[in-house]
Amino acid sequence: MGHSGCAGIAKWAVIPGLKESRLNEVAAIASRHIDKAKSVAEELHIPAAYGSYEELLEDPSIEAVYIPLPNHLHKEWTIRAAEAGKHILCEKPMALTEAEASDMAEAAAKAGVLLSEAFMYRHHPRYDIIKDLIASGSIGEIRAIHSSFTFNNSGDAGNVRFRRDWGGGSIYDIGCYPINAARLLLGRELKP
């Protein structure tokens, strides 16, 4: 049994995907505001709603959590979830610094739980095919990768993606996808 949050990405993408899966059950949802949690739980037919993240982490029936919180909260809640013995799917970027990511990975390892960053594309079979094509040399040597991922959100100035102090910004939000994909496909770190 798992839990998800009230964030937009959870409501329109992750929760519906989990509900379609034969391997998952969305058992609860948490928010800092119980009314919001109850509203989303009712809207998405989720059995339990919690008015705090702590309360959810105390529920022994919850095996895994999805953390779609603003970026600056990923480390704290990932570590707290690990310490509570929950497996974790953390929205990207998992952390704002290498040190944060190391602390999170260490907490998960110490607790014996799985920690994964929510780069959904990595689990699509096409990426195995692409990696095989690159490794075989059939498309030649890869000398450069050019990609873009964009959307216009300029009309929503209050969005957390624009809050620098919360880890906002285009690289953390969607620029990380092309960077992550290039690292995955090439199997190495990138050169500027």
C-alpha positions in Angstrom: 0.0 0.0 0.0 1.3 3.5 -0.8 0.6 7.1 -0.3 0.8 10.2 -2.5 0.5 13.9 -2.0 -1.9 16.7 -3.1 0.5 18.4 -5.5 -0.7 18.9 -9.1 1.6 16.3 -10.6 0.4 13.8 -8.1 -3.3 14.5 -8.9 -3.1 14.5 -12.7 -0.2 12.1 -13.4 1.2 9.9 -10.6 -2.0 8.9 -8.7 -3.9 8.0 -11.9 -0.8 6.0 -13.1 -0.6 4.1 -9.8 -4.3 3.3 -9.9 -3.9 1.8 -13.4 -1.0 -0.4 -12.2 -1.7 -4.0 -11.1 1.2 -3.7 -8.6 0.2 -0.7 -6.6 -2.7 0.5 -4.4 -3.1 4.2 -3.4 -4.1 3.8 0.2 -3.8 7.3 1.6 -3.0 10.9 0.9 -1.5 13.6 3.1 -1.5 17.3 3.2 -0.6 20.0 5.7 -4.3 20.8 5.6 -6.8 18.0 6.4 -9.6 19.7 4.3 -7.3 19.6 1.2 -6.3 16.0 1.9 -10.0 14.9 2.3 -11.0 16.8 -0.8 -8.4 15.1 -3.0 -9.1 11.7 -1.4 -12.7 12.1 -2.2 -12.0 13.3 -5.8 -9.6 10.5 -6.5 -11.3 7.7 -4.5 -8.5 7.3 -2.0 -9.5 5.5 1.2 -7.6 7.5 3.8 -6.6 11.2 4.2 -4.2 12.7 6.7 -3.8 16.3 7.9 0.0 15.9 8.4 2.8 14.1 6.8 3.9 12.8 10.2 0.5 11.1 10.8 0.8 9.3 7.5 4.4 8.1 8.2 3.1 6.6 11.5 0.5 4.5 9.7 2.0 0.9 9.7 -0.2 -0.1 6.7 1.7 2.4 4.4 4.6 0.6 2.7 5.7 3.3 0.3 5.4 7.1 -0.2 5.5 9.4 -3.2 7.0 12.8 -2.3 5.8 15.6 -4.7 6.6 18.4 -2.3 8.5 21.6 -3.3 12.2 20.8 -4.0 13.6 22.2 -0.8 11.5 19.8 1.3 12.6 16.6 -0.5 15.6 15.9 1.7 13.7 16.3 5.0 10.7 14.2 4.1 12.7 11.5 2.3 14.9 11.0 5.3 11.8 11.0 7.6 10.1 8.5 5.4 13.1 6.3 5.3 13.4 6.4 9.1 9.7 5.4 9.3 10.6 2.4 7.2 8.8 3.5 4.0 10.0 3.0 0.5 10.3 6.3 -1.4 9.6 7.6 -4.8 10.8 11.2 -4.6 9.8 13.8 -7.3 12.7 15.2 -9.3 15.0 16.7 -8.5 15.6 14.4 -5.7 17.9 16.8 -4.0 19.3 20.3 -4.5 22.9 19.3 -3.9 25.1 16.3 -4.2 25.5 16.3 -0.4 21.7 16.3 0.1 21.4 13.3 -2.3 24.1 11.5 -0.4 22.4 12.0 2.9 19.1 10.8 1.5 20.7 7.7 -0.1 22.5 6.9 3.2 19.2 7.2 5.2 17.5 4.9 2.8 20.3 2.3 2.8 20.5 2.5 6.7 16.7 1.9 6.9 16.8 -0.9 4.2 14.2 0.9 2.0 14.2 1.7 -1.7 14.7 5.3 -2.8 14.0 6.3 -6.4 13.9 9.6 -8.2 10.7 10.1 -10.2 12.2 10.2 -13.7 9.4 8.3 -15.3 10.9 8.1 -18.8 13.8 5.9 -17.6 11.4 3.0 -17.2 10.0 3.1 -20.8 11.4 0.2 -22.9 12.5 2.6 -25.7 15.4 3.8 -23.6 16.8 0.2 -23.4 16.5 0.1 -27.2 18.3 3.4 -27.6 21.1 2.4 -25.3 21.5 -0.9 -27.2 21.7 1.1 -30.5 24.3 3.4 -29.1 26.3 0.5 -27.6 26.2 -1.5 -30.8 27.7 1.4 -32.8 25.1 0.9 -35.5 24.3 4.6 -35.4 27.9 5.7 -35.2 29.8 7.5 -32.4 27.7 9.9 -30.3 29.5 13.2 -30.3 26.8 15.5 -29.0 23.2 15.4 -27.8 20.9 18.3 -28.4 17.5 18.3 -26.6 15.0 20.7 -25.2 12.0 20.3 -22.9 9.9 23.4 -22.4 6.5 24.8 -21.5 5.3 28.3 -20.9 4.3 29.0 -17.3 5.1 32.7 -17.3 1.5 33.6 -16.3 1.8 31.8 -12.9 4.3 34.0 -11.1 3.3 32.6 -7.7 4.2 29.0 -8.7 6.8 27.2 -6.6 8.9 26.7 -9.7 9.8 30.4 -9.6 10.8 30.4 -5.9 14.6 30.3 -5.8 14.6 29.8 -2.1 12.5 26.7 -2.5 14.8 25.2 -5.1 12.8 26.5 -8.1 14.2 27.3 -11.5 14.1 25.8 -15.0 17.0 23.4 -14.6 15.6 21.8 -11.5 12.1 21.7 -12.9 12.5 20.4 -16.5 16.0 21.1 -17.6 17.1 18.2 -15.5 15.3 15.8 -17.9 17.6 16.3 -20.9 20.6 16.3 -18.7 19.5 13.1 -17.0 18.6 11.5 -20.3 22.0 12.3 -21.8 23.7 10.8 -18.7 21.6 7.7 -19.0 22.1 7.2 -22.7 25.8 7.8 -22.6 26.5 6.1 -19.3 28.8 8.8 -18.1 29.0 12.4 -16.8 28.6 15.2 -19.3 31.3 17.7 -20.3 30.3 21.4 -20.6 
